[in-house]
Amino acid sequence: MSATKNVGEKIATIRQQKSITVEELAERCGFTTGTMAKIEENETIPSLGHLIKVARALGVRLGTFLDDMDHLGPIVTRSGDVKKGTSFSNKNSTSNHNLDFFPMASDKSGRHMEPFIIDINPTVETDFAQSSHEGEEFIYVLNGKIEIKYGKSVYTLSEGDSIYYDSVVDHHVHAAEDSPAKILAVVYASF
């Protein structure tokens, strides 16, 4: 798979390699065919929860959509070598570009964790749609201040704070106080 392919193109390529139609994949994921087509055509940025559903339906690791090359040994990412990955929406399959993901181990073959540096841009949105997916998440705030809606609770975290939670509970991560933030996030998808 070419390193220049984006998430939607990678999904389409894997789907076609497995002889699965867009309609079949949409049904397996619980999406409409239109939503699935928009994801593949990069008209819609999928939420992380949606991307996990697609990975499960295709029988691949979540990282498959973010990988450039696979290496069996350790992966060292030097300061300044971090490549911009993809953006995910925080809402269910809408184009909301407030999270910019920078994968930290996209070359590691067979990984079960997905470490990211994430730039969180402020948004005027106040009624956040929470999402959920299988697995766990760890977040460490590198700078700025973030707010995490987790179920019915709200947690505000500042630089140096961290949180570890089960991602099957509805949640949403966003910048607090209309200022950008940067976090280290590690997502473990249990499949």
RANOR-V842683 format. One record per pair of residues at least 12 apart in sequence whose ideal C-beta (glycine too) atoms are under 8 Angstrom apart, sorted by the first residue. I is the first residue (numbers start at 0). J is the second residue. D is the distance in Angstrom with one decimal. If there is no record, write none. Layout:
I_J_D + I_J_D
This chain:
0_12_6.3 + 0_66_7.6 + 2_67_4.2 + 2_68_6.8 + 5_41_5.8 + 5_85_7.0 + 6_38_7.9 + 6_41_7.4 + 6_45_7.2 + 6_50_7.3 + 6_64_4.9 + 6_65_7.4 + 6_85_5.2 + 7_38_5.7 + 7_39_4.7 + 7_40_6.0 + 7_41_4.1 + 8_39_7.5 + 8_41_7.5 + 9_63_7.0 + 9_64_5.0 + 10_38_6.5 + 10_39_5.5 + 10_53_5.8 + 10_57_7.4 + 10_64_6.5 + 11_39_4.3 + 13_57_5.2 + 13_59_6.2 + 13_63_7.0 + 14_39_7.6 + 14_57_6.5 + 17_57_6.5 + 17_58_7.6 + 19_57_7.4 + 21_35_5.3 + 21_36_5.6 + 21_39_6.9 + 22_35_7.9 + 24_53_7.2 + 24_56_5.8 + 24_57_7.2 + 27_56_3.8 + 28_49_7.3 + 28_52_4.4 + 28_53_5.7 + 28_56_5.0 + 29_52_6.8 + 30_49_7.4 + 30_52_7.8 + 30_92_7.2 + 34_92_5.2 + 37_92_7.5 + 38_53_7.4 + 38_92_7.0 + 42_94_7.6 + 43_88_7.6 + 43_92_5.2 + 43_93_6.8 + 43_94_5.8 + 44_85_7.7 + 44_86_5.5 + 44_87_6.1 + 44_88_4.6 + 44_93_7.8 + 44_94_5.2 + 44_95_7.1 + 44_96_6.8 + 45_87_6.5 + 45_88_6.9 + 45_92_5.9 + 46_87_5.8 + 46_88_5.1 + 46_89_6.5 + 46_90_6.5 + 46_91_5.8 + 46_92_6.4 + 46_130_4.9 + 47_87_5.0 + 47_130_7.1 + 47_132_6.3 + 47_186_7.0 + 48_91_7.6 + 48_130_4.0 + 48_131_5.9 + 48_132_3.9 + 48_166_8.0 + 49_91_6.9 + 49_92_5.6 + 49_130_7.7 + 50_64_6.3 + 50_87_6.9 + 51_132_4.2 + 51_133_6.5 + 51_134_7.3 + 51_188_5.5 + 52_132_7.3 + 54_188_7.3 + 54_190_7.6 + 55_133_7.9 + 55_190_5.7 + 60_109_7.8 + 60_110_7.2 + 60_111_7.8 + 60_188_7.7 + 61_113_5.9 + 61_186_7.3 + 61_188_5.0 + 62_102_7.8 + 62_104_7.9 + 62_105_6.7 + 62_107_7.7 + 62_110_5.8 + 62_113_5.7 + 64_85_7.8 + 65_84_5.6 + 65_85_6.6 + 65_100_7.9 + 65_102_5.0 + 65_105_5.0 + 65_113_7.3 + 66_105_5.2 + 66_106_7.0 + 67_82_7.8 + 67_105_5.4 + 67_106_6.0 + 68_106_5.1 + 69_106_6.7 + 69_107_7.5 + 69_108_3.7 + 69_109_7.9 + 70_106_4.9 + 70_107_6.2 + 70_108_5.9 + 71_108_5.3 + 71_109_7.7 + 73_107_7.9 + 74_104_4.8 + 74_106_5.3 + 74_107_4.5 + 76_103_5.3 + 76_104_7.2 + 81_101_4.7 + 81_103_7.0 + 81_116_6.2 + 82_101_6.8 + 82_102_7.4 + 82_105_7.7 + 83_99_6.6 + 83_100_7.9 + 83_101_5.8 + 84_100_4.4 + 84_101_5.6 + 84_102_4.4 + 84_105_6.9 + 84_115_7.2 + 85_100_5.5 + 86_98_5.9 + 86_99_5.5 + 86_100_6.5 + 87_100_6.4 + 89_127_6.6 + 89_128_7.3 + 89_130_7.3 + 89_171_5.7 + 89_172_7.1 + 89_173_6.7 + 90_127_7.6 + 90_128_4.4 + 90_130_7.6 + 91_128_5.8 + 91_130_6.2 + 95_122_7.4 + 95_124_7.5 + 96_120_7.5 + 97_119_6.5 + 97_120_4.7 + 97_121_7.5 + 97_122_4.7 + 97_124_7.8 + 97_173_6.8 + 97_174_7.4 + 98_117_5.6 + 98_118_7.4 + 98_119_5.9 + 98_120_7.6 + 98_172_7.5 + 99_117_6.7 + 99_118_4.3 + 99_120_7.3 + 100_115_4.9 + 100_116_7.9 + 100_117_5.5 + 101_115_6.2 + 101_116_4.3 + 101_117_7.1 + 101_118_7.5 + 102_114_7.4 + 102_115_5.7 + 103_115_6.2 + 103_116_6.4 + 111_187_6.3 + 111_188_7.6 + 112_185_5.4 + 112_186_7.0 + 112_187_5.1 + 113_185_7.0 + 113_186_4.4 + 113_187_7.7 + 113_188_7.2 + 114_183_7.1 + 114_184_7.3 + 114_185_4.8 + 115_183_7.4 + 115_184_5.0 + 115_185_7.6 + 115_186_7.3 + 116_141_7.4 + 116_181_6.6 + 116_182_7.4 + 116_183_5.9 + 116_184_8.0 + 117_181_7.1 + 117_182_5.1 + 117_183_7.9 + 117_184_5.4 + 118_179_6.6 + 118_180_7.7 + 118_181_5.6 + 119_143_7.2 + 119_145_6.1 + 119_172_6.8 + 119_173_6.5 + 119_174_4.6 + 119_179_6.5 + 119_180_4.5 + 119_181_7.2 + 119_182_6.5 + 120_174_6.5 + 120_179_5.5 + 121_174_4.5 + 121_176_8.0 + 121_177_4.5 + 121_178_6.1 + 121_179_6.2 + 122_173_6.4 + 122_174_7.1 + 124_173_7.5 + 127_148_6.0 + 127_171_4.3 + 127_173_6.1 + 128_171_7.1 + 129_148_5.8 + 129_169_3.7 + 129_170_5.6 + 129_171_4.6 + 130_169_6.7 + 130_170_7.1 + 130_171_7.0 + 131_166_6.2 + 131_167_5.4 + 131_168_6.2 + 131_169_4.9 + 131_170_6.7 + 132_166_5.3 + 132_167_7.2 + 132_188_7.0 + 133_166_7.1 + 133_167_6.1 + 133_188_6.0 + 133_189_5.4 + 133_190_6.4 + 134_165_7.9 + 134_166_5.0 + 134_167_7.6 + 134_186_6.3 + 134_187_4.9 + 134_188_4.1 + 134_189_4.9 + 134_190_7.9 + 135_163_6.9 + 135_164_7.0 + 135_165_5.7 + 135_166_6.0 + 135_186_7.7 + 135_187_4.7 + 135_189_7.5 + 136_163_7.3 + 136_164_5.9 + 136_166_5.0 + 136_170_7.8 + 136_184_6.3 + 136_185_7.0 + 136_186_5.3 + 136_187_7.4 + 137_161_6.8 + 137_162_7.5 + 137_163_4.7 + 137_184_7.0 + 137_185_4.5 + 138_156_7.3 + 138_161_6.3 + 138_162_5.2 + 138_163_7.8 + 138_172_6.9 + 138_182_5.3 + 138_183_7.2 + 138_184_5.0 + 139_160_7.7 + 139_161_4.4 + 139_182_6.4 + 139_183_4.5 + 139_184_7.8 + 140_156_4.9 + 140_157_6.2 + 140_158_5.3 + 140_159_6.6 + 140_160_5.1 + 140_161_7.1 + 140_180_6.6 + 140_181_7.8 + 140_182_5.4 + 141_158_6.9 + 141_180_8.0 + 141_181_4.4 + 141_182_6.0 + 141_183_5.9 + 142_158_5.2 + 142_180_6.5 + 142_181_5.0 + 143_157_7.9 + 143_158_6.8 + 143_174_6.6 + 143_175_7.8 + 143_178_5.7 + 143_179_5.8 + 143_180_2.8 + 143_181_6.1 + 144_156_7.0 + 144_157_5.0 + 144_158_7.6 + 144_174_7.3 + 144_175_4.3 + 144_176_5.7 + 144_178_6.7 + 144_180_6.0 + 145_172_6.1 + 145_173_6.8 + 145_174_6.1 + 145_175_5.7 + 145_180_4.9 + 145_182_6.4 + 146_172_7.7 + 146_173_5.7 + 146_174_7.5 + 146_175_4.3 + 147_162_6.2 + 147_164_7.9 + 147_170_6.3 + 147_171_7.1 + 147_172_5.3 + 148_169_7.8 + 148_170_6.3 + 148_171_4.5 + 149_164_5.9 + 149_168_6.0 + 149_169_7.7 + 149_170_4.8 + 150_168_5.0 + 150_169_6.1 + 150_170_7.5 + 155_175_5.8 + 166_186_7.3 + 172_184_8.0
